[in-house]
C-alpha cells in the first residue's frame, strides 16, 4: 500500500486576500485593545485633575459638584471604552468568518487547529442587545463600576451629613 503524501499548501488569490485582510483586522483589533487600556488610564488621570480643580474652585469645601463630576467622568469613559470593546468583538467575529473561509478551502487542515478559534461564534452572532450589554458589563469594565460605586457611597455619606 502506498500512501500519497499530502499536497503542499498553495495559496490561491482568494486565500492571499483573506490572509491579508485577517492580518489587517488583527492590527486594528490590537490598536483598539491598546486604546481601551489607555482610556482607563486617561479616565483616572482626568478624574483626579478635575476633582483637584473643583476642590480649589469651591474654596476647599465639599459640595455636590464634586460628586456629579466624579460620577459623569467615569460614566463617559465607560461608554467610550464599551464602544471600543463592542467593535473589538465585531471585528473578531469578522476575523473568525475569514478563518472559517480559509479552513473550508484548505485540504490539509493547516488553518484549522485545536483552539484556533478567534472568538466564540455565539459571542459574535448574539443579538445586538446582548452584544451591547456584554460590551458595557464585562471583566474589563470593573474600574468604572468601582469608581462609580465609591463615588455613590461617599456622596450618600455627604448627603447624610456623615462627612463634611
DSSP file (Angstrom, degrees, kcal/mol; ACC not computed):
  #  RESIDUE AA STRUCTURE BP1 BP2  ACC     N-H-->O    O-->H-N    N-H-->O    O-->H-N    TCO  KAPPA ALPHA  PHI   PSI    X-CA   Y-CA   Z-CA
    1    1 A X              0   0    0      0, 0.0     2,-0.6     0, 0.0     0, 0.0   0.000 360.0 360.0 360.0 130.3    0.0    0.0    0.0
    2    2 A X        -     0   0    0      2,-0.0     2,-0.5     0, 0.0     0, 0.0  -0.944 360.0-155.1-115.2 129.7    1.3    3.3   -0.9
    3    3 A X        -     0   0    0     -2,-0.6     2,-0.3     3,-0.0     3,-0.0  -0.864  17.5-131.7-101.1 131.1    0.1    6.4    0.7
    4    4 A X        -     0   0    0     -2,-0.5     2,-0.1     1,-0.1     3,-0.1  -0.626  25.1-114.4 -82.1 139.7    0.4    9.6   -1.2
    5    5 A X        -     0   0    0     -2,-0.3     3,-0.1     1,-0.1    -1,-0.1  -0.410  40.9 -95.2 -68.2 145.3    1.9   12.5    0.7
    6    6 A X        -     0   0    0      1,-0.1    -1,-0.1    -2,-0.1     2,-0.1  -0.321  45.0-103.7 -62.1 144.6   -0.5   15.4    1.3
    7    7 A X        -     0   0    0      1,-0.1    -1,-0.1    -3,-0.1     3,-0.1  -0.416  41.5-103.9 -66.7 142.3   -0.2   18.1   -1.3
    8    8 A X        -     0   0    0      1,-0.1     2,-0.4    -2,-0.1    -1,-0.1  -0.347  41.8 -97.6 -66.2 150.3    1.7   21.1   -0.1
    9    9 A X        -     0   0    0     -3,-0.1     2,-0.5    99,-0.1    -1,-0.1  -0.536  42.9-174.3 -71.2 124.2   -0.5   24.1    0.8
   10   10 A X        -     0   0    0     -2,-0.4     2,-0.3    -3,-0.1     5,-0.1  -0.986  21.5-127.9-121.3 130.3   -0.6   26.6   -2.1
   11   11 A X        -     0   0    0     -2,-0.5     2,-0.1     4,-0.1    -2,-0.0  -0.568  17.0-149.1 -79.2 133.0   -2.4   29.9   -1.6
   12   12 A X     >  -     0   0    0     -2,-0.3     4,-2.6     1,-0.1     5,-0.2  -0.430  34.6-100.9 -84.9 172.0   -4.9   30.9   -4.1
   13   13 A X  H  > S+     0   0    0      1,-0.2     4,-2.4     2,-0.2     5,-0.2   0.914 126.9  50.8 -60.6 -41.5   -5.5   34.5   -4.8
   14   14 A X  H  > S+     0   0    0      2,-0.2     4,-2.5     1,-0.2    -1,-0.2   0.895 109.5  50.6 -63.9 -39.9   -8.6   34.4   -2.6
   15   15 A X  H  > S+     0   0    0      2,-0.2     4,-3.0     1,-0.2     5,-0.2   0.933 110.0  50.2 -60.7 -45.6   -6.5   32.9    0.2
   16   16 A X  H  X S+     0   0    0     -4,-2.6     4,-2.2     1,-0.2    -2,-0.2   0.916 111.9  47.2 -60.9 -43.8   -3.9   35.6   -0.2
   17   17 A X  H  X S+     0   0    0     -4,-2.4     4,-2.5     2,-0.2    -1,-0.2   0.908 113.0  49.1 -64.4 -41.5   -6.5   38.3    0.0
   18   18 A X  H  X S+     0   0    0     -4,-2.5     4,-2.8     2,-0.2    -2,-0.2   0.909 110.8  49.7 -65.0 -41.9   -8.1   36.6    3.1
   19   19 A X  H  X S+     0   0    0     -4,-3.0     4,-2.3     2,-0.2    -1,-0.2   0.908 112.1  48.7 -62.5 -40.9   -4.8   36.3    4.9
   20   20 A X  H  X S+     0   0    0     -4,-2.2     4,-2.4    -5,-0.2    -2,-0.2   0.927 113.2  46.6 -64.5 -44.7   -4.0   40.0    4.2
   21   21 A X  H  X S+     0   0    0     -4,-2.5     4,-2.7     2,-0.2     5,-0.2   0.906 111.2  52.0 -63.7 -41.7   -7.4   41.0    5.4
   22   22 A X  H  X S+     0   0    0     -4,-2.8     4,-2.1     1,-0.2    -1,-0.2   0.906 110.5  48.7 -60.3 -42.5   -7.0   38.8    8.5
   23   23 A X  H  X S+     0   0    0     -4,-2.3     4,-1.9     2,-0.2    -2,-0.2   0.908 112.0  48.5 -64.9 -42.6   -3.7   40.4    9.2
   24   24 A X  H  X S+     0   0    0     -4,-2.4     4,-2.0     2,-0.2    -2,-0.2   0.917 111.7  49.0 -65.0 -43.0   -5.1   44.0    8.8
   25   25 A X  H  X S+     0   0    0     -4,-2.7     4,-2.7     1,-0.2     5,-0.2   0.879 107.9  54.8 -64.4 -37.3   -8.0   43.2   11.1
   26   26 A X  H  X S+     0   0    0     -4,-2.1     4,-2.3    -5,-0.2    -1,-0.2   0.915 107.6  50.4 -61.1 -41.8   -5.7   41.8   13.7
   27   27 A X  H  X S+     0   0    0     -4,-1.9     4,-2.0     2,-0.2    -2,-0.2   0.895 111.1  48.3 -61.9 -40.9   -3.7   45.0   13.6
   28   28 A X  H  X S+     0   0    0     -4,-2.0     4,-2.6     2,-0.2    -2,-0.2   0.921 111.0  49.7 -66.2 -44.4   -6.9   47.0   14.1
   29   29 A X  H  X S+     0   0    0     -4,-2.7     4,-2.5     1,-0.2    -2,-0.2   0.898 110.3  51.6 -62.0 -40.0   -8.1   44.9   17.0
   30   30 A X  H  X S+     0   0    0     -4,-2.3     4,-2.2    -5,-0.2    -1,-0.2   0.909 110.6  48.2 -62.7 -42.3   -4.7   45.3   18.6
   31   31 A X  H  X S+     0   0    0     -4,-2.0     4,-2.5     2,-0.2    -2,-0.2   0.912 111.8  48.8 -65.4 -42.4   -4.9   49.1   18.3
   32   32 A X  H  X S+     0   0    0     -4,-2.6     4,-2.5     2,-0.2    -2,-0.2   0.910 110.5  51.7 -63.4 -41.1   -8.4   49.2   19.7
   33   33 A X  H  X S+     0   0    0     -4,-2.5     4,-1.7     2,-0.2    -1,-0.2   0.915 111.3  46.7 -61.3 -43.5   -7.3   47.0   22.6
   34   34 A X  H  X S+     0   0    0     -4,-2.2     4,-2.3     1,-0.2    -1,-0.2   0.896 110.8  53.3 -64.4 -40.5   -4.4   49.3   23.3
   35   35 A X  H  X S+     0   0    0     -4,-2.5     4,-2.4     1,-0.2    -2,-0.2   0.907 106.1  53.0 -60.1 -43.6   -6.8   52.3   23.1
   36   36 A X  H  X S+     0   0    0     -4,-2.5     4,-1.4     1,-0.2    -1,-0.2   0.876 109.2  49.0 -62.4 -37.7   -9.1   50.8   25.6
   37   37 A X  H  X S+     0   0    0     -4,-1.7     4,-1.5     1,-0.2    -1,-0.2   0.915 111.3  49.2 -67.2 -42.2   -6.3   50.3   28.1
   38   38 A X  H  X S+     0   0    0     -4,-2.3     4,-2.8     1,-0.2    -2,-0.2   0.861 104.8  59.9 -64.7 -35.3   -5.2   54.0   27.5
   39   39 A X  H  X S+     0   0    0     -4,-2.4     4,-2.4     1,-0.2    -1,-0.2   0.902 102.9  51.9 -58.9 -41.9   -8.8   55.1   28.1
   40   40 A X  H  X S+     0   0    0     -4,-1.4     4,-1.9     2,-0.2    -1,-0.2   0.921 111.9  45.4 -62.8 -43.7   -8.7   53.6   31.6
   41   41 A X  H  X S+     0   0    0     -4,-1.5     4,-2.2     1,-0.2    -2,-0.2   0.910 113.4  49.9 -65.5 -41.3   -5.5   55.4   32.5
   42   42 A X  H  X S+     0   0    0     -4,-2.8     4,-2.9     1,-0.2     5,-0.2   0.855 107.1  56.0 -66.7 -34.5   -6.8   58.7   31.0
   43   43 A X  H  X S+     0   0    0     -4,-2.4     4,-2.7    -5,-0.2    -1,-0.2   0.946 109.7  44.4 -60.8 -49.8  -10.1   58.3   33.0
   44   44 A X  H  X S+     0   0    0     -4,-1.9     4,-2.2     2,-0.2    -2,-0.2   0.914 115.3  48.5 -63.9 -42.7   -8.3   58.1   36.3
   45   45 A X  H  X S+     0   0    0     -4,-2.2     4,-2.3     2,-0.2    -2,-0.2   0.942 113.5  46.5 -62.2 -48.1   -6.0   61.0   35.4
   46   46 A X  H  X S+     0   0    0     -4,-2.9     4,-2.9     1,-0.2     5,-0.3   0.905 110.1  54.5 -61.1 -42.5   -8.9   63.2   34.2
   47   47 A X  H  X S+     0   0    0     -4,-2.7     4,-2.5    -5,-0.2    -1,-0.2   0.928 111.1  43.8 -58.7 -47.3  -10.9   62.3   37.4
   48   48 A X  H  X S+     0   0    0     -4,-2.2     4,-2.1     2,-0.2    -1,-0.2   0.880 114.4  49.4 -69.6 -37.0   -8.1   63.4   39.7
   49   49 A X  H  X S+     0   0    0     -4,-2.3     4,-2.3     2,-0.2    -2,-0.2   0.945 114.4  44.6 -65.7 -47.1   -7.3   66.6   37.8
   50   50 A X  H  X S+     0   0    0     -4,-2.9     4,-2.7     2,-0.2     5,-0.2   0.907 112.6  51.7 -64.8 -41.6  -11.0   67.6   37.6
   51   51 A X  H  X S+     0   0    0     -4,-2.5     4,-2.5    -5,-0.3    -1,-0.2   0.918 110.3  49.4 -60.9 -42.7  -11.5   66.8   41.3
   52   52 A X  H  X S+     0   0    0     -4,-2.1     4,-2.0     2,-0.2    -2,-0.2   0.927 112.3  47.3 -62.2 -45.4   -8.5   68.9   42.3
   53   53 A X  H  X S+     0   0    0     -4,-2.3     4,-2.6     2,-0.2    -2,-0.2   0.917 112.4  48.9 -63.8 -43.3   -9.7   71.8   40.2
   54   54 A X  H  X S+     0   0    0     -4,-2.7     4,-1.8     1,-0.2    -1,-0.2   0.916 109.6  52.0 -64.3 -41.9  -13.3   71.6   41.6
   55   55 A X  H  <>S+     0   0    0     -4,-2.5     5,-2.8    -5,-0.2     6,-0.4   0.905 112.3  46.6 -60.6 -40.6  -12.0   71.5   45.2
   56   56 A X  H ><5S+     0   0    0     -4,-2.0     3,-1.2     1,-0.2    -2,-0.2   0.900 112.1  50.0 -68.5 -39.7   -9.9   74.6   44.5
   57   57 A X  H 3<5S+     0   0    0     -4,-2.6    -1,-0.2     1,-0.3    -2,-0.2   0.744 109.0  52.6 -71.2 -22.3  -12.8   76.4   42.9
   58   58 A X  T ><5S-     0   0    0     -4,-1.8     3,-1.0    -5,-0.2    -1,-0.3   0.100 119.9-107.3 -99.6  22.2  -15.1   75.6   45.8
   59   59 A X  T < 5S-     0   0    0     -3,-1.2    -3,-0.2     1,-0.2    -2,-0.1   0.884  71.0 -59.5  55.5  45.0  -12.6   77.0   48.4
   60   60 A X  T 3 <S+     0   0    0     -5,-2.8     2,-0.4     1,-0.2    -1,-0.2   0.760 107.6 125.3  58.4  29.9  -11.7   73.6   49.7
   61   61 A X    <   -     0   0    0     -3,-1.0     2,-0.3    -6,-0.4    -1,-0.2  -0.927  62.8-115.6-118.0 144.2  -15.2   72.7   50.7
   62   62 A X        +     0   0    0    102,-0.6     2,-0.3    -2,-0.4    -7,-0.0  -0.562  43.6 157.0 -74.6 136.7  -17.2   69.7   49.6
   63   63 A X    >>  -     0   0    0     -2,-0.3     3,-1.1     1,-0.0     4,-0.8  -0.929  56.1 -91.2-147.9 177.2  -20.3   70.3   47.6
   64   64 A X  H 3> S+     0   0    0     -2,-0.3     4,-2.5     1,-0.3     5,-0.2   0.745 112.9  72.4 -65.3 -24.4  -22.5   68.3   45.1
   65   65 A X  H 3> S+     0   0    0      1,-0.2     4,-2.4     2,-0.2    -1,-0.3   0.856  94.1  55.0 -61.1 -34.2  -20.5   69.5   42.0
   66   66 A X  H <> S+     0   0    0     -3,-1.1     4,-2.3     1,-0.2    -1,-0.2   0.923 111.1  43.8 -62.8 -44.1  -17.6   67.2   43.1
   67   67 A X  H  X S+     0   0    0     -4,-0.8     4,-1.0     2,-0.2    -2,-0.2   0.852 111.9  52.5 -73.3 -34.6  -19.8   64.2   43.2
   68   68 A X  H >X S+     0   0    0     -4,-2.5     4,-2.8     2,-0.2     3,-0.5   0.944 113.4  44.2 -64.9 -46.4  -21.6   65.0   40.0
   69   69 A X  H 3X S+     0   0    0     -4,-2.4     4,-2.4     1,-0.2     5,-0.2   0.903 110.6  54.9 -63.3 -40.7  -18.3   65.3   38.2
   70   70 A X  H 3< S+     0   0    0     -4,-2.3     4,-0.5    -5,-0.2    -1,-0.2   0.697 114.1  42.6 -68.0 -17.7  -16.9   62.2   39.9
   71   71 A X  H <X S+     0   0    0     -4,-1.0     4,-1.6    -3,-0.5    -2,-0.2   0.859 114.5  47.6 -89.5 -45.3  -20.0   60.3   38.5
   72   72 A X  H  X S+     0   0    0     -4,-2.8     4,-2.6     1,-0.2     5,-0.2   0.875 105.6  57.9 -67.6 -38.9  -20.1   61.8   35.0
   73   73 A X  H  X S+     0   0    0     -4,-2.4     4,-2.3     1,-0.2     5,-0.2   0.960 110.5  40.2 -61.8 -54.1  -16.4   61.3   34.2
   74   74 A X  H  > S+     0   0    0     -4,-0.5     4,-2.6    -5,-0.2    -1,-0.2   0.886 114.6  54.2 -62.9 -35.5  -16.2   57.5   34.7
   75   75 A X  H  X S+     0   0    0     -4,-1.6     4,-2.1     2,-0.2    -1,-0.2   0.921 110.0  46.8 -64.1 -42.3  -19.6   57.1   33.0
   76   76 A X  H  X S+     0   0    0     -4,-2.6     4,-2.1     2,-0.2    -2,-0.2   0.927 115.5  44.6 -64.9 -44.7  -18.4   58.9   29.9
   77   77 A X  H  X S+     0   0    0     -4,-2.3     4,-2.9    -5,-0.2     5,-0.2   0.859 109.8  57.0 -67.8 -33.6  -15.2   57.0   29.8
   78   78 A X  H  X S+     0   0    0     -4,-2.6     4,-2.7    -5,-0.2    -2,-0.2   0.922 107.8  48.0 -59.9 -45.2  -17.1   53.7   30.4
   79   79 A X  H  X S+     0   0    0     -4,-2.1     4,-2.0     2,-0.2    -2,-0.2   0.923 112.9  48.0 -61.8 -45.0  -19.3   54.5   27.4
   80   80 A X  H  X S+     0   0    0     -4,-2.1     4,-1.8     1,-0.2    -2,-0.2   0.924 114.3  45.7 -62.5 -45.4  -16.2   55.2   25.3
   81   81 A X  H  X S+     0   0    0     -4,-2.9     4,-2.4     1,-0.2    -2,-0.2   0.890 110.9  53.0 -65.7 -40.6  -14.4   52.0   26.4
   82   82 A X  H  X S+     0   0    0     -4,-2.7     4,-2.6    -5,-0.2    -1,-0.2   0.862 106.2  54.2 -64.3 -35.4  -17.6   49.9   25.9
   83   83 A X  H  X S+     0   0    0     -4,-2.0     4,-2.1     2,-0.2    -1,-0.2   0.929 109.4  47.5 -63.4 -44.7  -17.8   51.2   22.3
   84   84 A X  H  X S+     0   0    0     -4,-1.8     4,-1.9     1,-0.2    -2,-0.2   0.907 112.3  49.6 -60.9 -42.3  -14.2   50.1   21.7
   85   85 A X  H  X S+     0   0    0     -4,-2.4     4,-2.2     2,-0.2    -2,-0.2   0.907 108.0  54.1 -63.3 -42.6  -15.0   46.7   23.3
   86   86 A X  H  X S+     0   0    0     -4,-2.6     4,-2.1     1,-0.2    -1,-0.2   0.923 110.7  45.6 -57.5 -46.6  -18.1   46.3   21.1
   87   87 A X  H  X S+     0   0    0     -4,-2.1     4,-2.7     1,-0.2    -1,-0.2   0.817 107.4  58.1 -71.9 -29.3  -16.1   46.9   17.9
   88   88 A X  H  X S+     0   0    0     -4,-1.9     4,-2.6     2,-0.2    -1,-0.2   0.948 109.1  45.2 -60.2 -47.0  -13.3   44.5   19.0
   89   89 A X  H  X S+     0   0    0     -4,-2.2     4,-2.1     2,-0.2    -2,-0.2   0.912 113.1  50.9 -62.7 -42.6  -15.9   41.7   19.3
   90   90 A X  H  X S+     0   0    0     -4,-2.1     4,-1.8     1,-0.2    -1,-0.2   0.926 112.9  45.1 -61.8 -45.5  -17.4   42.7   16.0
   91   91 A X  H  X S+     0   0    0     -4,-2.7     4,-2.5     1,-0.2    -2,-0.2   0.885 110.8  53.1 -67.7 -38.4  -14.0   42.7   14.2
   92   92 A X  H  X S+     0   0    0     -4,-2.6     4,-2.3     2,-0.2    -1,-0.2   0.862 106.6  54.0 -64.9 -33.7  -13.0   39.4   15.9
   93   93 A X  H  X S+     0   0    0     -4,-2.1     4,-1.9     2,-0.2    -1,-0.2   0.905 109.1  48.0 -63.2 -41.5  -16.3   37.9   14.6
   94   94 A X  H  X S+     0   0    0     -4,-1.8     4,-2.0     2,-0.2    -2,-0.2   0.903 110.5  52.0 -64.0 -41.3  -15.3   39.0   11.1
   95   95 A X  H  X S+     0   0    0     -4,-2.5     4,-2.5     1,-0.2    -2,-0.2   0.897 108.2  51.6 -61.6 -40.2  -11.8   37.5   11.6
   96   96 A X  H  X S+     0   0    0     -4,-2.3     4,-2.4     1,-0.2    -1,-0.2   0.889 108.1  51.0 -65.6 -38.8  -13.4   34.2   12.6
   97   97 A X  H  X S+     0   0    0     -4,-1.9     4,-2.0     2,-0.2    -1,-0.2   0.875 110.7  49.3 -67.6 -34.6  -15.6   34.1    9.5
   98   98 A X  H  X S+     0   0    0     -4,-2.0     4,-2.5     2,-0.2    -2,-0.2   0.913 110.4  50.7 -66.8 -42.3  -12.4   34.8    7.4
   99   99 A X  H  X S+     0   0    0     -4,-2.5     4,-2.5     1,-0.2    -2,-0.2   0.897 109.1  51.7 -61.5 -39.5  -10.7   32.0    9.2
  100  100 A X  H  X S+     0   0    0     -4,-2.4     4,-2.4     2,-0.2    -1,-0.2   0.899 108.5  51.1 -63.6 -40.4  -13.6   29.7    8.5
  101  101 A X  H  X S+     0   0    0     -4,-2.0     4,-1.3     2,-0.2    -2,-0.2   0.928 111.4  47.7 -61.4 -44.6  -13.4   30.6    4.8
  102  102 A X  H  X S+     0   0    0     -4,-2.5     4,-1.1     1,-0.2     3,-0.4   0.916 111.7  50.6 -62.0 -42.4   -9.7   29.7    4.8
  103  103 A X  H  < S+     0   0    0     -4,-2.5     3,-0.5     1,-0.2    -1,-0.2   0.893 106.6  54.2 -62.2 -40.9  -10.4   26.5    6.6
  104  104 A X  H  < S+     0   0    0     -4,-2.4    -1,-0.2     1,-0.2    -2,-0.2   0.785 112.8  43.3 -67.7 -25.7  -13.1   25.5    4.1
  105  105 A X  H  < S+     0   0    0     -4,-1.3     2,-0.6    -3,-0.4    -1,-0.2   0.611  94.7  93.6 -91.5 -13.1  -10.7   25.9    1.2
  106  106 A X     <  -     0   0    0     -4,-1.1     3,-0.4    -3,-0.5     6,-0.1  -0.713  50.4-173.0 -89.1 118.4   -7.8   24.2    2.9
  107  107 A X  S    S+     0   0    0     -2,-0.6    -1,-0.2     1,-0.2    -4,-0.0   0.744  84.3  50.8 -78.4 -23.9   -7.5   20.5    2.1
  108  108 A X  S    S-     0   0    0   -102,-0.0    -1,-0.2  -101,-0.0   -99,-0.1   0.356 103.9-122.7 -99.2   4.9   -4.6   19.9    4.6
  109  109 A X        +     0   0    0     -3,-0.4    -2,-0.1    -6,-0.2    -6,-0.1   0.846  64.0 141.3  56.6  37.7   -6.2   21.5    7.6
  110  110 A X  S    S+     0   0    0      1,-0.1    -1,-0.1    -7,-0.1    -7,-0.1   0.840  72.2  43.9 -74.0 -32.3   -3.3   23.9    8.1
  111  111 A X  S    S+     0   0    0     -9,-0.2     2,-0.4    -8,-0.1    -1,-0.1   0.877 105.4  66.5 -82.1 -39.4   -5.6   26.7    9.1
  112  112 A X        +     0   0    0     -9,-0.1     2,-0.3   -10,-0.1   -12,-0.0  -0.670  65.0 147.0 -86.7 138.0   -7.9   24.8   11.4
  113  113 A X    >   -     0   0    0     -2,-0.4     3,-1.7     0, 0.0     2,-0.3  -0.947  55.0 -63.2-156.2 172.9   -6.3   23.5   14.5
  114  114 A X  T 3  S+     0   0    0     -2,-0.3     0, 0.0     1,-0.3     0, 0.0  -0.481 121.2   1.5 -66.8 126.7   -7.1   22.8   18.1
  115  115 A X  T 3  S+     0   0    0     -2,-0.3    -1,-0.3     1,-0.1    -3,-0.0   0.701  90.8 130.3  72.6  19.7   -8.0   26.0   19.9
  116  116 A X    <   +     0   0    0     -3,-1.7     2,-0.2   -17,-0.0    -2,-0.1   0.380  27.9 124.5 -89.2   5.8   -7.6   28.1   16.8
  117  117 A X        -     0   0    0      1,-0.2     3,-0.1    -4,-0.1   -21,-0.1  -0.472  50.9-154.1 -69.4 132.3  -11.0   29.9   17.1
  118  118 A X  S    S-     0   0    0      1,-0.3     2,-0.3    -2,-0.2    -1,-0.2   0.916  77.4 -10.5 -71.5 -44.9  -10.6   33.7   17.1
  119  119 A X  S    S-     0   0    0    -27,-0.2    -1,-0.3   -26,-0.1     2,-0.2  -0.983  84.6 -90.8-152.5 148.0  -13.8   34.3   19.0
  120  120 A X    >>  -     0   0    0     -2,-0.3     3,-1.4     1,-0.2     4,-1.4  -0.442  34.7-133.9 -61.5 127.6  -16.7   32.0   20.1
  121  121 A X  H 3> S+     0   0    0      1,-0.3     4,-2.1     2,-0.2    -1,-0.2   0.813 103.7  63.1 -55.2 -30.5  -19.3   32.3   17.3
  122  122 A X  H 34 S+     0   0    0      1,-0.2     4,-0.4     2,-0.2    -1,-0.3   0.843 102.1  50.2 -64.8 -32.1  -22.0   32.7   19.9
  123  123 A X  H <4 S+     0   0    0     -3,-1.4     3,-0.5     1,-0.2    -1,-0.2   0.901 114.2  43.0 -71.4 -40.5  -20.4   36.0   21.0
  124  124 A X  H  < S+     0   0    0     -4,-1.4    -2,-0.2     1,-0.2    -1,-0.2   0.782 119.1  42.8 -77.4 -26.5  -20.2   37.4   17.5
  125  125 A X  S  < S+     0   0    0     -4,-2.1    -1,-0.2    -5,-0.2    -2,-0.2   0.331  85.8 120.4-103.4   8.0  -23.6   36.3   16.4
  126  126 A X  S    S-     0   0    0     -3,-0.5    -3,-0.1    -4,-0.4     5,-0.0  -0.185  77.4 -80.3 -64.5 164.2  -25.5   37.2   19.6
  127  127 A X     >  -     0   0    0      1,-0.1     4,-2.4     4,-0.0     5,-0.2  -0.244  40.7-111.2 -63.1 156.7  -28.4   39.7   19.4
  128  128 A X  H  > S+     0   0    0      1,-0.2     4,-2.4     2,-0.2     5,-0.2   0.876 119.2  54.6 -58.7 -38.2  -27.4   43.4   19.3
  129  129 A X  H  > S+     0   0    0      1,-0.2     4,-2.5     2,-0.2    -1,-0.2   0.930 109.3  46.4 -61.4 -46.0  -28.9   43.9   22.7
  130  130 A X  H  > S+     0   0    0      1,-0.2     4,-2.5     2,-0.2    -2,-0.2   0.879 112.7  50.3 -65.1 -37.8  -26.8   41.1   24.2
  131  131 A X  H  X S+     0   0    0     -4,-2.4     4,-2.0     2,-0.2    -1,-0.2   0.882 111.3  48.2 -68.6 -36.9  -23.6   42.4   22.5
  132  132 A X  H  X S+     0   0    0     -4,-2.4     4,-1.9    -5,-0.2    -2,-0.2   0.927 113.3  47.0 -67.7 -44.5  -24.3   45.9   23.8
  133  133 A X  H  X S+     0   0    0     -4,-2.5     4,-2.3     1,-0.2    -2,-0.2   0.919 113.0  49.6 -62.2 -43.3  -24.9   44.6   27.3
  134  134 A X  H  < S+     0   0    0     -4,-2.5    -1,-0.2     1,-0.2    -2,-0.2   0.872 109.4  52.3 -63.4 -37.2  -21.7   42.5   27.1
  135  135 A X  H  < S+     0   0    0     -4,-2.0     3,-0.3     1,-0.2    -1,-0.2   0.874 115.6  40.3 -66.6 -36.5  -19.7   45.5   25.9
  136  136 A X  H  < S+     0   0    0     -4,-1.9     2,-0.5     1,-0.2    -2,-0.2   0.783 121.5  39.7 -83.1 -27.9  -20.8   47.6   28.8
  137  137 A X  S  < S+     0   0    0     -4,-2.3     2,-0.3    -5,-0.2    -1,-0.2  -0.789  82.9 112.6-130.0  88.9  -20.6   45.0   31.5
  138  138 A X  S >  S-     0   0    0     -2,-0.5     3,-2.0    -3,-0.3     4,-0.2  -0.867  79.4 -81.1-145.1 178.7  -17.7   42.7   31.3
  139  139 A X  G >  S+     0   0    0      1,-0.3     3,-0.7    -2,-0.3    -2,-0.0   0.723 122.4  57.3 -60.6 -23.8  -14.5   41.9   33.2
  140  140 A X  G 3  S+     0   0    0      1,-0.2     3,-0.3     2,-0.1    -1,-0.3   0.514  98.2  61.8 -87.4  -1.9  -12.6   44.8   31.7
  141  141 A X  G X>  +     0   0    0     -3,-2.0     4,-1.6     1,-0.2     3,-0.5   0.324  67.3 105.2-103.1   7.5  -15.1   47.4   32.9
  142  142 A X  H <> S+     0   0    0     -3,-0.7     4,-2.7     1,-0.2     5,-0.2   0.823  72.2  63.7 -59.0 -32.5  -14.7   46.8   36.6
  143  143 A X  H 3> S+     0   0    0     -3,-0.3     4,-2.5     1,-0.2    -1,-0.2   0.927 104.3  45.4 -58.8 -46.5  -12.7   50.0   37.1
  144  144 A X  H <> S+     0   0    0     -3,-0.5     4,-2.6     2,-0.2     5,-0.2   0.917 113.1  49.7 -65.6 -43.0  -15.6   52.2   36.0
  145  145 A X  H  X S+     0   0    0     -4,-1.6     4,-2.8     1,-0.2    -1,-0.2   0.919 111.6  49.7 -60.7 -43.4  -18.0   50.3   38.2
  146  146 A X  H  X S+     0   0    0     -4,-2.7     4,-2.6     2,-0.2     5,-0.2   0.922 111.4  48.2 -62.2 -45.3  -15.7   50.6   41.2
  147  147 A X  H  X S+     0   0    0     -4,-2.5     4,-2.2    -5,-0.2    -2,-0.2   0.914 113.9  46.8 -62.1 -43.1  -15.2   54.4   40.6
  148  148 A X  H  X S+     0   0    0     -4,-2.6     4,-2.6     2,-0.2    -2,-0.2   0.923 113.2  48.6 -65.7 -44.1  -19.0   54.9   40.3
  149  149 A X  H  X S+     0   0    0     -4,-2.8     4,-2.4     2,-0.2    -2,-0.2   0.919 111.8  48.3 -63.8 -44.2  -19.7   52.8   43.4
  150  150 A X  H  X S+     0   0    0     -4,-2.6     4,-2.5     1,-0.2     5,-0.2   0.934 112.8  49.3 -60.6 -45.4  -17.1   54.6   45.6
  151  151 A X  H  X S+     0   0    0     -4,-2.2     4,-2.8    -5,-0.2    -2,-0.2   0.919 110.9  49.5 -59.9 -44.5  -18.4   58.0   44.4
  152  152 A X  H  X S+     0   0    0     -4,-2.6     4,-2.5     2,-0.2    -1,-0.2   0.900 111.3  48.7 -64.2 -41.0  -22.0   57.0   45.2
  153  153 A X  H  X S+     0   0    0     -4,-2.4     4,-2.1     2,-0.2    -1,-0.2   0.942 114.8  44.2 -64.0 -47.0  -21.1   55.7   48.7
  154  154 A X  H  X S+     0   0    0     -4,-2.5     4,-2.2     2,-0.2    -2,-0.2   0.895 112.9  52.5 -65.8 -38.9  -19.2   58.9   49.6
  155  155 A X  H  X S+     0   0    0     -4,-2.8     4,-2.8    -5,-0.2    -1,-0.2   0.922 109.0  49.4 -62.6 -43.9  -21.9   61.1   48.1
  156  156 A X  H  X S+     0   0    0     -4,-2.5     4,-2.4     1,-0.2     6,-0.2   0.892 110.0  51.3 -61.5 -39.5  -24.5   59.3   50.2
  157  157 A X  H  <>S+     0   0    0     -4,-2.1     5,-2.1     2,-0.2     6,-1.1   0.879 110.9  49.1 -63.8 -37.2  -22.3   59.8   53.3
  158  158 A X  H ><5S+     0   0    0     -4,-2.2     3,-1.0     4,-0.2    -2,-0.2   0.933 112.0  47.2 -66.5 -46.7  -22.1   63.5   52.4
  159  159 A X  H 3<5S+     0   0    0     -4,-2.8    -2,-0.2     1,-0.3    -1,-0.2   0.877 110.9  52.6 -62.8 -37.9  -25.9   63.9   51.9
  160  160 A X  T 3<5S-     0   0    0     -4,-2.4    -1,-0.3    -5,-0.2    -2,-0.2   0.585 115.9-117.4 -74.9  -9.4  -26.4   62.1   55.2
  161  161 A X  T < 5S+     0   0    0     -3,-1.0    -3,-0.2    -4,-0.5    -2,-0.1   0.566  80.7 123.2  85.7   8.4  -24.1   64.5   57.0
  162  162 A X  S   <S+     0   0    0     -5,-2.1     2,-0.4    -6,-0.2    -4,-0.2   0.800  78.9  31.2 -73.0 -28.3  -21.6   61.9   58.0
  163  163 A X              0   0    0     -6,-1.1    -2,-0.2    -9,-0.1    -1,-0.1  -0.969 360.0 360.0-128.2 148.3  -18.8   63.8   56.1
  164  164 A X              0   0    0     -2,-0.4  -102,-0.6    -3,-0.1    -1,-0.1   0.350 360.0 360.0-128.7 360.0  -18.5   67.5   55.6
